Structures are given as structure tokens and as C-alpha cells.
């Protein structure tokens, strides 16, 4: 039996259908056996034959410490990789681009800015599929910071290049605080470390994606002061508009050499990515539990994160993309007058954004999937409580087995 490891996250026996673990908050997380058969789902697609080389290939997959990357975990825990005869090692790391550039990894969930810069520097990889549109990142302040001006002179965990970030500039405009980093004590710190630091009183604010913002509020150690929704979001800050109105945030990147050497394996990986996203929308309660287990956070934080990704923000987790999504992302920098040298323009856009693999993998139309399978059940505008009640019903969760409120 093939085995896989979620490095630094979770070791799961592949024969298990029910898992109980402990999160950092010592609350029970339950990944439930649900009405989902990955073998039946895979059988809907016409697969090619794997070569002998591909059958024995161990795929190294990376994902970042961020809620945008949750399909990596779902693909494993929902049995999708097994059903597709994929032998995948899934690793949480902040060094995905370096690992892919050196051929130590074949696929990875990665922010588009880092991917573009890596490709422009010669990294042999491309965007095999989309992963997340928009942004949903947060400026989290400690409880001692009562209003934005209190941030001035304080210790902030933000990027040293924030002055050329549209996100930071927009926050500063909205909050009425200086853009120049000389007005703050700036430190660079990993998101998980920043959460601990703010809890220990050693930090006043930090920038992150979830689950760290939600965890800070859940534990009562901080509050969200600013929210970034990425490029070209609707004026009401809820994504009810078309997919092409958004800028790309994160992508599913793949090695050029791997694609050439393992064409059928590459197709199956893209299909696995899409099936994991479908699972996220169709079984959101269980997906929330998988997220909580993988990231070591309270189950309610995992559930609220999935709610944000699939309903509150809109349908921002997706495998589809267009050139317009990239254009929107790049335009965001021009709108804030970022110097040309700091704008992540891609040198060879046709090579970087090839849709050939998506088309050949047999993956369905994302918008059609949402319209036919999700919109009626989990409509945009559902409150968290409405969404959670339906999510529990779908996955057969009873209050006696559910640890979330």
C-alpha cells in the first residue's frame, strides 16, 4: 500500500475512515466518514495509462502555511490521491519555489508573485491551474492597539518590502497611518511565530492569511484591523461578481521537466487538485475538520475558514483562470503607482499560463460545477450559522460528535 506523509502536519493511516486528533487548543477534531467515494468520482473521468516510470514516481508536493492551500490536505485525507494511483508526499514549507527550482519538488501551491519572480529568474515551472483568487489577508493587531494611530512606533511583523505592496498602501490609506516603514519597528516573522509573539506580548501587529487571524480572534488575543481582498474586488467587498473580475492570488505550480517526463501523472495531479476543490465545496464540514487537523487550530477556526473561502468571500478557491485574472493582479500594482521594477510582470505569459494541461486532464468547468451543485445549497449571502447547519446535515454530523459550536 502506498504511503504518504504530510510533513510537519499529520501522519494518517491510509486504512482509517475515522480519525480523532488533538489541536493546539486541546479540543477534539473529528474527520468523519462521509458519503463520498473517491474511486467513484475518479471513474467519471477517462484516464490514460501510466508508464512504468510514472507508476513508481513519488511526487513531492509543497504547500504554504496558509488557508489558500487547503486542497493539498484534502487530496490526501479524502483519498483522492489513492484513487488516482498517485504516490504523493505533501509537505508544508515556505521554500516551495526553491525546491521546485532545484527539482526537489514537482508541484506546489504557491503565491503568484513568488512564482512569477522565480520564473523570471529562470525557474523551470508553470501555472498548471489556478488555486485562489483575490486575497483575504489580514492586518491583525494586539488588544493593546485600540485604534490605527496606536500602531505608529510599534513592533509590526510585516514584509520589509511593504512600501511597494498595494495591500499595505491600501490599508494605510484606509486606516489613516503612514506608509513609510520608518514609522514602525518592522520585523520579519513567520505567521505562526507572529501569533505566538502577539500572545506573549512581544508583538503589536502582524500581517497574515488565515487561520492565524481567525485564531487570534478566537483566542481573544488580537483583532483584525484591516482586510485585504486582493485585486479588483467588488465595491461591497463580497464577491458576487464574475470570476474574471478578480486578480489571481495563489496558483498550482508544476515543474516543466516533470510535465515532459510524466504527462499522464501530470494530468492526474491536476484532476486531483480539481476533485479536492469540489470536495471542499460539497463537504465543507469535513473539509473544515481536515483544515483544523492539518493546521493545528481549533475546529471552529477551521470551519470558519472554509466558510470564508467558499461562501463569505465568494467562490474564491478555483482551478480555473484566465489571462484577465493575471491582468487584474498586475493592474493592482499600477493603480498604486508601484515602481516598475517592483511589479511582478511575467516575461513569457503564454508559457507561464498555459491552459493545455487543464484542457487535457478532463477537468470540468468550475463555474458550471458551482452553478449546478453549490449555488442552491450554499448560496452567497448565507450566514455562518445557516451554512454550518447545512454543512453538518450533509456530512451527517450530530451535536454529540461535532466539536465546533
Secondary structure, 3 states (H helix, E strand, C coil): CCCCCEECCECCCCCCCCEEEECCCCCEEEECCCCCCHHHHHCCCCCCCCCHHHHCCCEEEEECCCHHHCHHHHHHHCCHHHHCCCCEEEEECCCHHHHHHCCCCCEEEEEHHHHHHHHHCCCCEEEEEEEEECCCEEEEEECCCCCHHHHCCCEEECCCCHHHCHHHHHHHHHHCCCCCHHHCEEECCCHHHHHHHHHCCCCCEEEEECCHHHHHHHHCCEEEEEEECCCCCCCCCCCCCCHHHCCEEEEEEEEHHHHHHCHHHHHHHHHHHHHHHHHHHHCHHHHHHHHHHHHCCCHHHHHHHHHHHHHHCCCCECCCCCHHHHHHHHHHHHHCCCCHHHCCCCCCHHHHCCCHHHHHCCCCCHHHHHHHHHCCCCCCCCCHHHHHHHHHHHCCCCCCCCCCC
